């Protein structure tokens, strides 16, 4: 159970970083 929550946290951090990268790319395109 602990391992699963750790895995979900890891996935969430990857998702957040990807979202941030997409935001930056989108922002650069708008400039």
N, CA, C and O atoms as a GROMACS GRO file, in nm:
protein
  124
    1UNK      N    1   0.084  -0.120   0.000
    1UNK     CA    2   0.000   0.000   0.000
    1UNK      C    3   0.088   0.126   0.000
    1UNK      O    4   0.061   0.221  -0.074
    2UNK      N    5   0.190   0.125   0.082
    2UNK     CA    6   0.281   0.239   0.085
    2UNK      C    7   0.350   0.256  -0.050
    2UNK      O    8   0.368   0.368  -0.099
    3UNK      N    9   0.388   0.144  -0.108
    3UNK     CA   10   0.455   0.147  -0.237
    3UNK      C   11   0.363   0.206  -0.343
    3UNK      O   12   0.407   0.282  -0.429
    4UNK      N   13   0.237   0.170  -0.337
    4UNK     CA   14   0.140   0.219  -0.435
    4UNK      C   15   0.124   0.371  -0.424
    4UNK      O   16   0.120   0.441  -0.525
    5UNK      N   17   0.115   0.421  -0.303
    5UNK     CA   18   0.100   0.565  -0.285
    5UNK      C   19   0.225   0.639  -0.333
    5UNK      O   20   0.216   0.748  -0.389
    6UNK      N   21   0.341   0.577  -0.311
    6UNK     CA   22   0.466   0.636  -0.358
    6UNK      C   23   0.467   0.641  -0.510
    6UNK      O   24   0.512   0.739  -0.569
    7UNK      N   25   0.418   0.536  -0.573
    7UNK     CA   26   0.411   0.528  -0.718
    7UNK      C   27   0.317   0.635  -0.773
    7UNK      O   28   0.348   0.701  -0.872
    8UNK      N   29   0.202   0.652  -0.708
    8UNK     CA   30   0.106   0.755  -0.750
    8UNK      C   31   0.166   0.894  -0.735
    8UNK      O   32   0.146   0.980  -0.820
    9UNK      N   33   0.240   0.914  -0.629
    9UNK     CA   34   0.305   1.043  -0.607
    9UNK      C   35   0.406   1.070  -0.718
    9UNK      O   36   0.417   1.182  -0.768
   10UNK      N   37   0.480   0.966  -0.756
   10UNK     CA   38   0.579   0.976  -0.863
   10UNK      C   39   0.511   1.010  -0.996
   10UNK      O   40   0.558   1.096  -1.070
   11UNK      N   41   0.402   0.942  -1.026
   11UNK     CA   42   0.326   0.971  -1.149
   11UNK      C   43   0.274   1.114  -1.148
   11UNK      O   44   0.280   1.183  -1.250
   12UNK      N   45   0.224   1.156  -1.035
   12UNK     CA   46   0.170   1.291  -1.022
   12UNK      C   47   0.278   1.396  -1.045
   12UNK      O   48   0.254   1.498  -1.110
   13UNK      N   49   0.398   1.372  -0.990
   13UNK     CA   50   0.508   1.467  -1.009
   13UNK      C   51   0.549   1.474  -1.155
   13UNK      O   52   0.582   1.582  -1.205
   14UNK      N   53   0.548   1.360  -1.225
   14UNK     CA   54   0.580   1.358  -1.368
   14UNK      C   55   0.473   1.434  -1.446
   14UNK      O   56   0.505   1.512  -1.535
   15UNK      N   57   0.349   1.410  -1.411
   15UNK     CA   58   0.238   1.479  -1.477
   15UNK      C   59   0.249   1.630  -1.457
   15UNK      O   60   0.229   1.708  -1.551
   16UNK      N   61   0.281   1.672  -1.335
   16UNK     CA   62   0.296   1.814  -1.306
   16UNK      C   63   0.411   1.876  -1.385
   16UNK      O   64   0.397   1.985  -1.439
   17UNK      N   65   0.523   1.806  -1.391
   17UNK     CA   66   0.638   1.859  -1.464
   17UNK      C   67   0.608   1.868  -1.614
   17UNK      O   68   0.650   1.963  -1.680
   18UNK      N   69   0.537   1.768  -1.667
   18UNK     CA   70   0.499   1.772  -1.808
   18UNK      C   71   0.405   1.888  -1.835
   18UNK      O   72   0.419   1.959  -1.935
   19UNK      N   73   0.311   1.908  -1.745
   19UNK     CA   74   0.216   2.018  -1.758
   19UNK      C   75   0.291   2.151  -1.760
   19UNK      O   76   0.259   2.242  -1.837
   20UNK      N   77   0.390   2.161  -1.673
   20UNK     CA   78   0.471   2.283  -1.665
   20UNK      C   79   0.547   2.304  -1.795
   20UNK      O   80   0.553   2.416  -1.846
   21UNK      N   81   0.604   2.198  -1.850
   21UNK     CA   82   0.677   2.205  -1.977
   21UNK      C   83   0.583   2.249  -2.088
   21UNK      O   84   0.619   2.335  -2.169
   22UNK      N   85   0.464   2.192  -2.093
   22UNK     CA   86   0.367   2.229  -2.196
   22UNK      C   87   0.327   2.376  -2.183
   22UNK      O   88   0.311   2.446  -2.283
   23UNK      N   89   0.311   2.422  -2.059
   23UNK     CA   90   0.276   2.563  -2.034
   23UNK      C   91   0.386   2.654  -2.086
   23UNK      O   92   0.358   2.755  -2.152
   24UNK      N   93   0.510   2.619  -2.058
   24UNK     CA   94   0.624   2.700  -2.102
   24UNK      C   95   0.631   2.702  -2.254
   24UNK      O   96   0.653   2.808  -2.314
   25UNK      N   97   0.613   2.587  -2.317
   25UNK     CA   98   0.616   2.580  -2.464
   25UNK      C   99   0.504   2.664  -2.523
   25UNK      O  100   0.525   2.737  -2.620
   26UNK      N  101   0.387   2.653  -2.466
   26UNK     CA  102   0.272   2.728  -2.515
   26UNK      C  103   0.295   2.878  -2.498
   26UNK      O  104   0.260   2.958  -2.585
   27UNK      N  105   0.353   2.915  -2.385
   27UNK     CA  106   0.382   3.055  -2.357
   27UNK      C  107   0.485   3.109  -2.457
   27UNK      O  108   0.472   3.222  -2.505
   28UNK      N  109   0.585   3.029  -2.487
   28UNK     CA  110   0.688   3.069  -2.585
   28UNK      C  111   0.627   3.088  -2.723
   28UNK      O  112   0.668   3.178  -2.797
   29UNK      N  113   0.532   3.006  -2.758
   29UNK     CA  114   0.466   3.017  -2.888
   29UNK      C  115   0.385   3.146  -2.896
   29UNK      O  116   0.375   3.207  -3.003
   30UNK      N  117   0.327   3.187  -2.784
   30UNK     CA  118   0.246   3.309  -2.783
   30UNK      C  119   0.330   3.435  -2.798
   30UNK      O  120   0.279   3.538  -2.842
   31UNK      N  121   0.457   3.429  -2.764
   31UNK     CA  122   0.544   3.547  -2.773
   31UNK      C  123   0.588   3.579  -2.913
   31UNK      O  124   0.662   3.676  -2.934
   0.00000   0.00000   0.00000
